[in-house]
Amino acid sequence: MRYLALATDYDGTLARHGQVDEPTLAALERFRDSGRRLILVTGRELGELMEVFPQLDLFERVVAENGALVYRPELREEKLLGEPPPPALIEAIRNLGVEPLSVGRGIIATVEPHEVAVLEAIRELGLEWQVIFNKGSVMVLPSGVNKATGLAAVLDELNLSPHNIVGVGDAENDHAFLALCEFAAAVGNALPTVKERADHVTSATHGAGVVEVMEQVLEDDLAELSRCLSRHRVLLGHREDGSEQAIDCQGLNVLIAGTSGSGKSTITTGILERLADQGYQFAVIDPEGDYSELEGAVVMGEPQQAPTVEGALDLLATPKANAVINLVGIPIEHRPEFSDSLLPRLHELRARTGRPHWIVIDETHHLMPTTWHPVALTLPQRIEGLIQITVHPGSVSKALLDAVDLVLAVGEGPERTIAEFCEAVDEPAPPMQPANLEPREVMAWWRRSNGPPVRVRCIPQRSERRRHSRKYAEGNLGPDRSFHFRGPEGKLNLRAQNLNLFLQIADGVDDDTWMHHLSQGDYSEWFRSKIKDDELAAEAEEIETQSDLSPADSRAAIRAAVERRYTLPAEPVEYTRAQE
């Protein structure tokens, strides 16, 4: 279930001439009985609203006074979200002969054209209050208080994300809260500016228009209407002609595949940064600790302590929290088992809360290989909001590959990567010429379209994930991921288990050993495939091709490239000779 709540305006939207008809009341009850929530968002003062609409208990929360007041019908509790109107302002407005004039808990209300007098009073007193319009009404509120801030406060109370909310409105003062909602509908009688900015305009007016939206939510969770939802898309990058290429923020399944060290994690990080910027929640299943520095996420698990399923679920219970579930503390052979226990629980959480909006599975070929099949009782028939990352699409479970909508092929031979995917799902590959991709470039193929793959230069990630990373700077990467200085005759075996040791050993080995590895491109290869830093690898590759550099100069250049990206320990670390 994607849309868990409906937030609706009252006058002109739910109500016609201040009254809600019986069919609309019945539809509100059906919507609430489905397990979804109802939130009323109105400019009216609470006492006045209670008089004209005694059925407030249909709503879990009421945002009144245009965002200044929250009311809990079940407990009969009120909460003022801003400061009350200053007596001096009320007196000044009255002295200017403003009539009618109403004063609520957090709002002063009148009608046009008295906004001129109101603004004069605010200016004379030097107050930071604002004027908001609503079809001829003039509302005076503390700066920054509106229907959106009131709704946001309610969503925090109810532990709901705006990305799981449908909003319905009709007038100027509805713009802010409709923009906050994932799906914004304007009733048929709404002002032209509201219709223009809405995601959907109902054919019916007033309460019948709200009923129209609610019935569509109950029927298919707005699956059809959401196809037009473009304002929440995130930018992936730019095509060769300079045009923007965006991707949908919900309902999409993505496969990011390509050769080892080709930048899959870099592309994924950039996408996740932009999803986080827009308030979408994600959970990353991270078998190798590649996302331990991901901005805007809480990392659970470390080499000395394994994560727990319950801990991850507790963290994700808060809509604004993103999780990286780091599996490095779990023995390799047990990581698929942990993933198999976590994934159904994430989908149970999503069924209840609509979150996490995205689930990311790194090294999918290890966790969900071809022999893996979803458990029918614990996973939905169609998994949505999934990003899979793999070196070999053909080694991933077909059950997961069948759900893929978008393939992002990176690294060498992207045409071969797409062909491997198509073979795995028993579909013909699209026509595609061999391509040599630059760093951060992908071949993007929308599988369910008839178009060919397109070349996209992705937006760079905002942060270098491994800058200041202790794992690569001073941790122990293990023998398989360490750099081994062996020399031209293979007589040495000096193991650098991290970047700090790499630089120390580099300073101490003889020139022949240093130049042997430099000439073979071993340093850039290690940075790319083991440290997984494409930018560092590219800079090292450029140094390796400069034949006029002396051993001392190339050492200094490699050191500078590393130190620009990583904070290394101040104290030297001793190293030992490793024997094979």
VMD Tcl script that draws the C-alpha trace (Angstrom):
set ca {
  {0.00 0.00 0.00}
  {1.56 3.24 -1.20}
  {-0.97 5.90 -0.16}
  {-1.77 5.61 3.53}
  {-3.59 8.87 4.17}
  {-5.69 11.56 2.53}
  {-5.30 15.21 3.51}
  {-8.16 17.39 2.33}
  {-9.21 21.01 2.53}
  {-12.69 21.78 3.83}
  {-14.41 24.80 2.26}
  {-14.74 24.50 -1.50}
  {-13.21 21.05 -1.47}
  {-14.86 18.63 0.92}
  {-17.75 21.01 1.60}
  {-20.06 23.01 -0.66}
  {-21.37 26.21 0.95}
  {-19.92 25.00 4.24}
  {-21.75 21.64 4.29}
  {-20.59 18.08 3.55}
  {-23.19 15.88 1.84}
  {-24.13 12.35 2.87}
  {-22.42 10.50 -0.04}
  {-19.15 12.24 0.83}
  {-19.51 11.34 4.52}
  {-20.14 7.69 3.57}
  {-17.04 7.67 1.34}
  {-14.93 9.11 4.17}
  {-16.08 6.25 6.40}
  {-15.20 3.65 3.74}
  {-11.77 5.17 3.30}
  {-11.10 5.17 7.04}
  {-12.40 1.60 7.41}
  {-9.84 0.46 4.81}
  {-7.09 1.17 7.37}
  {-6.05 4.47 5.85}
  {-5.98 7.78 7.67}
  {-7.89 11.03 7.15}
  {-6.49 14.48 7.88}
  {-8.52 17.68 7.54}
  {-6.55 20.80 6.59}
  {-8.55 24.01 6.82}
  {-8.29 27.75 7.26}
  {-11.30 27.80 9.57}
  {-11.09 28.43 13.28}
  {-11.78 25.29 15.30}
  {-14.91 26.45 17.14}
  {-16.55 27.57 13.91}
  {-15.59 24.29 12.23}
  {-17.16 22.23 15.01}
  {-20.43 24.06 14.56}
  {-20.71 23.41 10.81}
  {-19.08 19.95 10.74}
  {-19.84 17.82 13.83}
  {-18.35 14.70 12.18}
  {-14.75 15.73 12.95}
  {-14.15 12.35 14.58}
  {-13.90 10.86 11.08}
  {-10.48 12.50 10.94}
  {-7.43 11.41 12.90}
  {-6.10 14.96 12.95}
  {-7.42 18.40 12.03}
  {-5.04 21.15 10.93}
  {-7.05 24.31 11.61}
  {-6.45 28.06 11.33}
  {-4.41 27.57 8.15}
  {-1.71 25.59 9.94}
  {-1.55 27.42 13.26}
  {-3.53 24.85 15.27}
  {-3.68 21.04 15.40}
  {-6.69 19.27 16.90}
  {-6.93 15.61 17.93}
  {-10.63 14.68 17.76}
  {-10.26 11.42 19.68}
  {-8.73 13.16 22.72}
  {-10.34 16.58 22.21}
  {-6.86 18.10 22.44}
  {-5.62 21.29 20.79}
  {-2.03 22.27 20.09}
  {-0.97 25.75 18.98}
  {1.92 25.55 16.50}
  {2.80 29.23 16.39}
  {2.58 32.29 18.60}
  {-0.85 33.75 19.41}
  {-1.84 37.03 17.73}
  {-0.17 39.99 19.49}
  {-2.79 42.14 21.29}
  {-1.15 45.26 19.85}
  {-1.69 43.97 16.31}
  {-5.33 43.13 16.99}
  {-5.91 46.58 18.45}
  {-4.14 48.31 15.57}
  {-6.22 46.49 12.98}
  {-9.45 47.29 14.80}
  {-8.45 50.95 15.08}
  {-8.13 51.01 11.29}
  {-11.81 50.10 11.05}
  {-11.35 46.60 9.65}
  {-14.67 44.69 9.61}
  {-15.40 41.81 9.71}
  {-12.55 40.73 11.98}
  {-12.09 37.37 13.69}
  {-9.34 36.34 16.10}
  {-8.49 32.69 16.69}
  {-5.87 30.91 18.76}
  {-3.15 31.61 16.19}
  {-4.84 33.53 13.37}
  {-6.48 36.86 12.58}
  {-9.01 36.74 9.75}
  {-10.82 39.33 7.63}
  {-11.71 39.78 3.97}
  {-10.42 41.66 0.94}
  {-9.59 44.53 0.47}
  {-8.60 44.92 4.13}
  {-5.19 43.34 3.45}
  {-3.89 46.86 2.80}
  {-4.83 48.01 6.32}
  {-3.52 44.78 7.84}
  {-0.14 45.15 6.14}
  {0.03 48.77 7.31}
  {-0.54 47.69 10.91}
  {2.10 44.94 10.66}
  {4.61 47.38 9.19}
  {3.95 50.07 11.80}
  {4.45 47.59 14.66}
  {7.54 46.00 13.04}
  {6.12 42.48 13.32}
  {7.09 39.40 11.33}
  {3.57 38.33 10.43}
  {2.28 37.38 6.98}
  {-0.92 37.69 4.94}
  {-2.39 34.66 3.13}
  {-5.34 34.78 0.74}
  {-8.17 32.30 0.27}
  {-10.85 33.16 -2.32}
  {-11.51 36.62 -0.93}
  {-10.61 35.80 2.67}
  {-7.54 37.40 4.26}
  {-5.68 35.42 6.92}
  {-2.94 36.88 9.10}
  {-0.45 34.42 10.60}
  {3.04 34.24 12.08}
  {5.78 34.13 9.44}
  {6.35 30.62 8.12}
  {3.05 29.18 9.37}
  {0.81 27.71 6.68}
  {-1.12 24.56 5.85}
  {2.09 22.76 4.84}
  {3.82 23.37 8.19}
  {0.69 22.26 10.03}
  {0.39 19.10 7.95}
  {4.10 18.36 8.38}
  {3.69 18.56 12.17}
  {0.78 16.11 11.99}
  {2.71 13.68 9.77}
  {5.55 13.71 12.30}
  {3.06 12.86 15.05}
  {1.56 10.02 13.01}
  {4.96 8.74 11.81}
  {3.96 9.20 8.18}
  {6.02 10.33 5.20}
  {4.64 13.04 2.88}
  {5.48 10.62 0.07}
  {2.63 8.38 1.21}
  {-0.01 11.14 1.32}
  {-2.68 12.24 -1.16}
  {-3.74 15.87 -0.90}
  {-6.92 17.51 -2.27}
  {-7.61 21.25 -2.42}
  {-9.12 24.11 -4.36}
  {-7.76 27.56 -3.40}
  {-4.66 29.78 -3.03}
  {-3.92 28.74 0.54}
  {-3.81 25.07 -0.52}
  {-0.73 25.41 -2.73}
  {1.75 24.81 0.10}
  {0.22 21.65 1.56}
  {-0.54 20.17 -1.87}
  {3.12 20.63 -2.82}
  {4.11 18.69 0.30}
  {1.95 15.68 -0.62}
  {3.23 13.00 -2.99}
  {0.04 13.17 -5.04}
  {-1.86 16.47 -5.30}
  {-5.40 16.60 -6.70}
  {-7.51 19.65 -7.43}
  {-11.29 19.33 -7.38}
  {-13.13 20.34 -10.53}
  {-14.16 23.71 -9.07}
  {-10.62 24.68 -8.01}
  {-8.97 27.91 -9.03}
  {-7.10 27.72 -12.37}
  {-3.71 28.20 -10.68}
  {-4.40 25.26 -8.35}
  {-5.48 23.06 -11.25}
  {-2.37 24.04 -13.17}
  {-0.01 22.92 -10.40}
  {-1.92 19.80 -9.34}
  {-0.95 16.30 -10.45}
  {-4.59 15.53 -11.24}
  {-7.87 17.43 -11.63}
  {-11.07 15.58 -10.77}
  {-14.00 15.57 -13.14}
  {-16.42 16.16 -10.25}
  {-16.51 19.23 -8.02}
  {-16.41 19.73 -4.24}
  {-17.03 16.61 -2.13}
  {-17.80 14.44 -5.15}
  {-14.31 15.25 -6.46}
  {-12.78 14.13 -3.14}
  {-14.85 10.93 -3.33}
  {-13.50 10.37 -6.85}
  {-9.93 10.47 -5.53}
  {-10.66 8.25 -2.54}
  {-12.32 5.60 -4.70}
  {-9.31 5.54 -7.00}
  {-7.01 5.06 -4.00}
  {-9.13 2.16 -2.76}
  {-9.34 0.62 -6.24}
  {-5.69 0.55 -7.32}
  {-3.69 2.77 -4.95}
  {-3.65 5.44 -7.70}
  {-1.58 3.17 -9.93}
  {-3.05 4.63 -13.12}
  {-3.13 8.26 -12.03}
  {0.41 8.09 -10.65}
  {1.77 7.51 -14.13}
  {1.52 11.27 -14.66}
  {3.46 12.00 -11.47}
  {6.54 13.76 -12.79}
  {7.37 16.48 -10.25}
  {9.11 14.04 -7.88}
  {11.48 12.50 -10.42}
  {15.19 12.66 -9.63}
  {17.78 13.65 -12.18}
  {19.98 10.78 -13.31}
  {22.14 12.85 -15.67}
  {22.30 14.24 -19.19}
  {22.08 12.55 -22.56}
  {24.58 13.16 -25.33}
  {22.42 15.96 -26.75}
  {22.46 17.74 -23.37}
  {18.85 16.94 -22.46}
  {18.07 15.85 -18.92}
  {17.36 12.23 -18.07}
  {15.32 11.65 -14.91}
  {13.96 8.54 -13.21}
  {10.74 7.96 -11.27}
  {10.99 7.99 -7.50}
  {8.51 5.19 -6.80}
  {7.28 2.06 -8.48}
  {10.50 1.57 -10.46}
  {12.94 -1.33 -10.30}
  {16.53 -0.66 -11.36}
  {19.44 -2.94 -12.16}
  {22.91 -1.37 -12.02}
  {25.37 -3.80 -13.58}
  {28.86 -3.83 -14.99}
  {32.41 -4.95 -14.59}
  {34.21 -4.84 -11.26}
  {35.46 -1.38 -10.32}
  {33.40 0.29 -13.05}
  {31.65 2.78 -10.77}
  {28.42 0.99 -9.85}
  {28.65 2.17 -6.23}
  {29.38 5.72 -7.37}
  {26.29 5.81 -9.60}
  {24.16 4.29 -6.82}
  {25.43 6.76 -4.24}
  {24.54 9.71 -6.47}
  {20.99 8.40 -6.93}
  {20.55 7.78 -3.21}
  {21.82 11.25 -2.32}
  {19.16 12.81 -4.53}
  {16.43 10.51 -3.21}
  {17.39 11.50 0.33}
  {17.27 15.18 -0.65}
  {13.63 14.68 -1.62}
  {12.76 12.85 1.58}
  {12.46 9.31 0.22}
  {13.48 6.63 2.68}
  {15.88 3.87 1.64}
  {17.48 0.78 3.11}
  {20.77 -0.52 1.68}
  {21.77 -4.14 2.17}
  {25.55 -3.75 2.01}
  {27.51 -7.04 2.07}
  {31.00 -5.51 1.75}
  {30.76 -2.21 3.63}
  {30.90 -0.10 0.47}
  {28.30 2.40 1.74}
  {29.59 3.01 5.25}
  {30.17 6.70 4.46}
  {26.89 7.33 2.67}
  {25.61 10.81 3.46}
  {22.23 11.00 5.16}
  {22.14 7.37 6.33}
  {22.73 5.54 9.59}
  {25.10 2.59 9.28}
  {24.13 -0.53 11.23}
  {26.84 -3.15 11.67}
  {30.63 -3.06 11.59}
  {33.43 -5.61 11.35}
  {33.27 -6.34 15.08}
  {29.49 -6.28 15.42}
  {26.85 -7.75 13.13}
  {23.61 -5.87 12.48}
  {20.26 -7.24 13.58}
  {16.99 -7.40 11.70}
  {15.09 -5.86 14.61}
  {17.60 -3.04 14.90}
  {17.18 -2.19 11.23}
  {13.39 -2.21 11.51}
  {13.48 -0.02 14.62}
  {15.60 2.54 12.77}
  {13.38 2.52 9.68}
  {10.26 3.02 11.81}
  {11.12 6.73 11.66}
  {10.25 8.11 8.18}
  {13.25 10.46 8.03}
  {15.83 7.76 8.85}
  {17.75 5.93 6.12}
  {19.64 2.72 6.86}
  {22.77 1.06 5.55}
  {22.78 -2.51 6.85}
  {26.47 -3.39 6.78}
  {27.06 -7.17 6.67}
  {30.86 -7.21 7.04}
  {30.50 -8.48 10.62}
  {28.63 -11.56 9.38}
  {30.63 -14.50 7.95}
  {30.40 -14.52 4.17}
  {28.60 -17.85 4.05}
  {25.87 -16.54 6.40}
  {25.18 -13.24 4.64}
  {22.56 -14.67 2.24}
  {20.76 -16.19 5.22}
  {20.66 -12.81 6.99}
  {19.44 -11.11 3.82}
  {16.72 -13.72 3.40}
  {15.48 -13.00 6.92}
  {15.66 -9.21 6.47}
  {13.99 -8.78 3.08}
  {10.54 -10.18 4.04}
  {10.52 -8.00 7.16}
  {11.29 -4.91 5.06}
  {8.34 -5.75 2.86}
  {6.11 -6.26 5.89}
  {7.15 -2.81 7.09}
  {6.45 -1.39 3.64}
  {2.97 -2.97 3.61}
  {2.14 -1.21 6.90}
  {3.85 2.15 6.37}
  {4.59 2.47 2.65}
  {8.29 2.60 3.54}
  {11.16 2.20 2.91}
  {10.43 3.65 -0.49}
  {13.61 2.06 -1.89}
  {15.46 -1.13 -1.04}
  {19.01 -1.43 -2.39}
  {20.73 -4.81 -2.64}
  {24.45 -4.66 -3.36}
  {26.29 -7.75 -4.64}
  {22.92 -9.24 -5.57}
  {24.55 -12.19 -7.31}
  {25.95 -13.30 -3.96}
  {22.85 -12.72 -1.85}
  {20.20 -13.76 -4.38}
  {21.88 -16.09 -6.92}
  {20.09 -17.99 -9.66}
  {18.98 -20.63 -7.15}
  {17.23 -18.03 -4.97}
  {13.42 -17.80 -5.08}
  {11.19 -15.41 -3.12}
  {9.00 -16.89 -0.44}
  {5.46 -16.55 -1.74}
  {3.97 -16.06 1.71}
  {6.32 -13.26 2.76}
  {7.08 -11.30 -0.43}
  {4.64 -9.53 -2.75}
  {4.07 -10.82 -6.26}
  {5.71 -7.69 -7.69}
  {8.59 -6.13 -5.81}
  {8.82 -2.38 -6.40}
  {11.29 0.30 -5.46}
  {14.25 -2.06 -5.75}
  {17.81 -1.27 -6.86}
  {19.96 -4.33 -7.59}
  {23.72 -4.00 -8.04}
  {25.76 -6.77 -9.58}
  {28.76 -7.66 -11.70}
  {26.96 -10.53 -13.41}
  {23.23 -10.17 -14.21}
  {23.20 -13.78 -15.38}
  {24.10 -14.91 -11.85}
  {21.10 -13.18 -10.23}
  {17.78 -14.87 -9.44}
  {15.43 -14.67 -12.40}
  {12.60 -13.82 -10.01}
  {14.34 -10.52 -9.27}
  {15.50 -9.85 -12.82}
  {11.96 -10.29 -14.15}
  {10.88 -7.25 -12.11}
  {13.55 -4.92 -13.55}
  {12.25 -1.88 -15.46}
  {15.50 0.04 -16.02}
  {18.98 -1.34 -16.68}
  {21.98 0.94 -16.09}
  {25.03 -0.72 -17.65}
  {28.42 0.67 -16.63}
  {32.06 -0.09 -17.34}
  {33.53 -2.01 -20.24}
  {31.23 -3.60 -22.77}
  {27.85 -2.23 -21.63}
  {26.26 -3.91 -24.64}
  {27.47 -7.26 -23.30}
  {26.03 -6.49 -19.86}
  {22.61 -5.70 -21.34}
  {22.78 -8.80 -23.53}
  {23.61 -10.93 -20.49}
  {20.58 -9.52 -18.69}
  {18.31 -10.22 -21.66}
  {19.56 -13.77 -21.93}
  {18.86 -14.30 -18.21}
  {15.24 -13.15 -18.62}
  {14.75 -14.97 -21.95}
  {14.18 -11.82 -23.99}
  {15.85 -10.53 -27.17}
  {18.50 -7.88 -26.57}
  {17.90 -4.41 -28.02}
  {20.04 -3.35 -31.00}
  {23.15 -1.67 -29.65}
  {26.58 -0.77 -30.91}
  {29.69 -1.39 -28.76}
  {30.40 1.64 -26.58}
  {33.39 2.89 -24.61}
  {31.96 4.58 -21.53}
  {33.75 7.31 -19.64}
  {33.68 7.42 -15.79}
  {30.17 8.23 -14.51}
  {28.61 7.32 -17.87}
  {25.96 4.61 -18.20}
  {23.96 3.01 -20.95}
  {20.37 3.35 -19.73}
  {17.80 0.97 -21.16}
  {14.11 1.12 -20.30}
  {13.31 -2.53 -20.76}
  {9.57 -2.17 -21.27}
  {9.91 0.48 -23.95}
  {10.70 -0.17 -27.58}
  {13.58 2.28 -27.60}
  {17.29 1.52 -27.71}
  {19.64 2.13 -24.76}
  {20.77 5.74 -24.37}
  {24.09 7.07 -23.17}
  {23.79 9.17 -20.01}
  {26.47 11.07 -18.13}
  {25.34 10.81 -14.53}
  {25.28 13.67 -12.06}
  {28.34 13.28 -9.80}
  {27.77 12.27 -6.23}
  {27.92 15.16 -3.83}
  {30.39 13.56 -1.46}
  {33.28 11.20 -1.95}
  {32.03 8.27 0.07}
  {35.42 7.06 1.13}
  {37.01 10.36 2.00}
  {38.09 10.15 5.66}
  {37.13 6.45 5.55}
  {39.01 4.50 8.22}
  {38.26 1.26 6.42}
  {40.48 2.13 3.46}
  {42.86 4.51 5.17}
  {43.83 2.40 8.17}
  {41.66 -0.71 8.35}
  {42.51 -4.25 7.38}
  {41.21 -5.05 3.91}
  {42.33 -8.66 4.12}
  {44.83 -10.51 1.89}
  {42.57 -10.65 -1.17}
  {42.02 -6.88 -1.26}
  {45.49 -5.78 -0.14}
  {48.21 -4.51 -2.45}
  {51.25 -6.79 -2.74}
  {54.60 -5.26 -3.69}
  {56.33 -8.23 -5.38}
  {58.93 -6.56 -7.59}
  {59.99 -7.39 -11.17}
  {61.17 -10.88 -10.30}
  {58.40 -11.71 -7.82}
  {60.83 -12.12 -4.92}
  {59.06 -9.72 -2.59}
  {55.68 -10.02 -0.91}
  {55.14 -6.82 1.04}
  {51.43 -6.59 1.81}
  {49.75 -3.21 2.18}
  {46.41 -3.86 3.88}
  {45.30 -0.23 3.65}
  {46.22 3.07 2.02}
  {48.41 4.24 4.88}
  {50.58 1.12 4.66}
  {50.59 1.38 0.88}
  {52.20 4.83 1.03}
  {54.69 3.79 3.70}
  {55.82 0.73 1.79}
  {55.93 2.75 -1.45}
  {58.39 5.15 0.18}
  {60.59 2.25 1.32}
  {60.75 -0.09 -1.66}
  {63.52 0.21 -4.25}
  {62.98 2.11 -7.48}
  {62.86 -1.03 -9.62}
  {60.01 -2.46 -7.56}
  {58.11 0.82 -7.58}
  {58.50 1.35 -11.32}
  {57.66 -2.28 -12.11}
  {54.16 -1.91 -10.65}
  {53.77 1.62 -12.01}
  {54.54 0.53 -15.59}
  {52.03 -2.33 -15.35}
  {49.24 -0.07 -14.13}
  {48.98 -2.03 -10.90}
  {48.32 1.02 -8.70}
  {45.35 2.31 -10.67}
  {43.97 -1.21 -10.95}
  {44.14 -1.65 -7.15}
  {42.48 1.72 -6.53}
  {39.71 0.83 -8.96}
  {38.99 -2.81 -8.15}
  {39.84 -3.06 -4.44}
  {39.62 0.47 -3.04}
  {36.72 1.08 -5.48}
  {37.60 4.72 -6.04}
  {37.19 5.48 -9.74}
  {38.43 9.07 -9.52}
  {41.60 8.09 -7.67}
  {42.15 5.28 -10.17}
  {41.76 7.66 -13.10}
  {44.30 10.09 -11.63}
  {46.76 7.26 -10.92}
  {46.30 5.97 -14.46}
  {47.30 9.35 -15.82}
  {50.44 9.34 -13.64}
  {51.30 5.80 -14.79}
  {51.29 6.89 -18.45}
  {53.74 9.78 -17.94}
  {56.98 8.14 -19.00}
  {59.09 11.22 -18.20}
  {58.38 11.07 -14.43}
  {61.20 9.89 -12.18}
  {60.51 7.28 -9.48}
  {60.58 10.04 -6.85}
  {58.20 12.26 -8.82}
  {55.70 9.49 -9.52}
  {55.78 8.43 -5.84}
  {55.04 12.00 -4.82}
  {52.24 12.31 -7.37}
  {50.55 9.07 -6.25}
  {50.87 10.09 -2.59}
  {49.33 13.51 -3.30}
  {46.41 11.91 -5.13}
  {45.68 9.62 -2.19}
  {46.06 12.30 0.47}
  {43.69 14.65 -1.34}
  {40.93 12.10 -0.88}
  {41.68 10.37 2.42}
  {42.53 11.39 5.95}
  {45.39 9.13 7.00}
  {46.58 8.38 10.56}
  {49.09 10.84 11.96}
  {51.20 8.05 13.46}
  {52.99 5.59 11.16}
  {51.86 1.98 11.19}
  {54.40 -0.83 11.11}
  {54.19 -3.39 8.37}
  {55.47 -6.94 8.08}
  {56.59 -9.08 5.18}
  {53.86 -11.53 4.24}
  {54.85 -14.93 2.87}
  {52.63 -16.80 0.45}
}
mol new
graphics top color blue
foreach p $ca { graphics top sphere $p radius 0.5 }
foreach p [lrange $ca 0 end-1] q [lrange $ca 1 end] { graphics top cylinder $p $q radius 0.2 }
display resetview
